[in-house]
Amino acid sequence: MLLLAEVIGLLPARLLAPEVFDQREDDGIVLLLDEYPGDELHATVREAAIVCPGAAISVHETA
């Protein structure tokens, strides 16, 4: 699974998957902590993409 996230203020994703998403306090830019999260996080990351208010998270399956 490959994740792409480009957004400011990604609170829902941070709450759902703090192992994958974080946010800089000084400017609100989101940090992608794990571009290839493990299988155990796939459902959570997909949910984060669905609830992202700006639709700024893309989930791509990789081989």
Secondary structure, DSSP 8 states (H G I E B T S, - for coil): -EEEE--B--HHHHHH-TTTEEE-TTT-BEEES-SS--GGGHHHHHHHHHH-TT--EEEE---
